[in-house]
Amino acid sequence: MKGTITAPGHVNGKYAGEVSVHWDGESIDVSSSIDAEPAPEPIPAPDPKPPSGNWPVVDLATDGTRSQHYLKRGEVKTWELRTNGDPKLSGDINISEMTNYEKVFRRMWISETPGGKAIYKGEADGVSGCKLRWTQAKPRFFQIRAHLTPGKTYYLNITATSGPDRSGLYLTFGSKS
């Protein structure tokens, strides 16, 4: 009976090479390409700098709030979003460019923690402008808006990933019941 088995080898829980066992009926040969000190894994590119500090609070039941902001490329700005008990409230959040800050790629997302992972349907991006729609109504079979649970706090995060080192934008909140 003859055969060969090859298996991955690990050192300190990290892949470090392979171990092979070959037999031909008379002898067994074991070989290894494992390095006792595996090469370090490449360091992934950093995520945008996480937000810190005190966040402006936005009551989502307020309609038409518009404000002007500046972002450094790669910086994340965060706003605390407060929902209310109205299960029919819905609206949108819009980013539009300011003069002299056109063609900047921006991303915005709603998360449960500052700078955290976007909730389902809770992100939008675009060059110069973009819109994110949300609702406090019960999710339906075909959901086209981010669902926000009434009475819960969320966070709106915005970053600019291209363009000048610093860019300006208008941020508008709109809602209706």
N, C-alpha and C positions, 0 to 999 in steps of 0.2 A: 504494500500500500504506500502511495506517495501523496504528498500534498504540501500546500503552503498556506499559512495564515499570516495576514498583515493587519496590524491594528495601530491606531494612533497612540502616541506616547505623550504623557503630560508631565510637566514639572511645576510644582506649586500651583496646580489647577489650570495651567496654560499649555496649549499645544506646543510640543517641542520637537516633533519628528515622528518617525514610525519605528515599530518593532516588527520584525518578520521571523517566523519560525518555519523552516523547511525540513521535511523529512522524506527519505527515499526508501524506507524499509530497512535500511542497515544503520543509518546514522541520522542524527538531528543536528541541524545547523541553525543557530540563532544569530541574527544580525540586528543592528540598531543604528538609526541615524539621529538618535536623540542627543541634543546638546544639553548638558547639565544647566547651562544658563541660557535660556532662550532669548532671542532678540526681543527688545521691548516692542510692545504693540504701538503702532503709530498713534499719535495724539490727534483726536478729531478736532476740526476747526471749532472754535468756541461759539456758543450760541450768543445772540446779542446780550450785552451786559444786562443782568437782571435789574429790575427797578428797585429803588430803595427810598426810604423816607415817608413823609406824609403825602397821601394821595388826595387830589381834589375829589369831592363827593358830587355825584350827579344823581338827582332824583329822576328816574325815567318817566315819571308821570308828568314832568314839566315839558311842554311842547315848545319847540323852536329855539332852544338855547344854542347860540353860536358863539364860538370863541376862537381866538387866534393863538397859535403855538409855534414854537421853533424846536427842531430836533437836530441832534448831531447824528450823523450817519452811524448806524449800529446801536445807538442808544434806544432803550425802551422807556416810553412814558406811560404811566398807568393812571387810570381814573377809577375810583370806587363807584360801582353802579348799584343803586338801591332800587329794588323792585317794591311794589306795594301789594295789597291784597286783591286788586282788581283782576279777575281771571280772564277778562276780555281785552286788557290793555296790550297794544302792540305798537311798533314803531320802527324807526331806522336810525342808523348812525352814519353820517356822511363825512368823508374827507374830501376837500377840494384844495386845489393848489392856490398859492399866493403868487402875485406877479413877481417875476424874476426867479421863481422856484418851480418852473415847469419841468416836466419829464423826470420827475423823481419817483422811483418805485417805492411804494409804501405798503406795509402790511398792518392790518389791525385784527385783533381777535379778542373774544370774550372768554375768560377763564374763571375758575373757582378760586384761584389763588393769584396774587400779583405775579405777572410774567409767566404763569403756568400754561399748561396744555389747553388748547382751544376746545370748547365744548362742541358737541355735534352741530354742524351748520353754523358755527359761531366764528367764522373767519372770512376775511375778504382781503384782496390785494389788488393793486393796479398802479398804472403809471399816471401820475398827476392826481387822480381821484378814485374813490371807490365807495361802495355802499354796503352796509351790513344790516340785514333785517332781523328783527327779533319779535317774539310774542310771549305773553304769559298764558295764552290759551292752552288747553290740553293738546298735546301732540296728536296729529292725525296720521293716517296711514302714509300719506305722501307729504313729508315735512319739507317746507321750503324756507322756513325761518328758524333761527336759533330759539330753542325753548328755554325760557327763564322761569324758574319756580317762583310763584308769588311769595313775597316776604323774605326772599333770600338775597344775600349780597354777592355780587359778581365783580369782576374787574375787566375794564377795557384796557387793552395794551396796544400801543402803536409804535412801529419802528420804521425808519427809512433805511433801505438796504442798498440804494444806489444814489447817484447824484452828488451834489457838493457836500463838503464836510458838515454844513449846517443848512437846513432848509426850513421854510415856513409853510404852514398849512392852516386851513380853517376846519374846525370840527363843529358839526351841527348835530343836535339831538332832536328828534321829532317823535311824537307819540299821539295815539288816539285810542279811545275806548269804544 
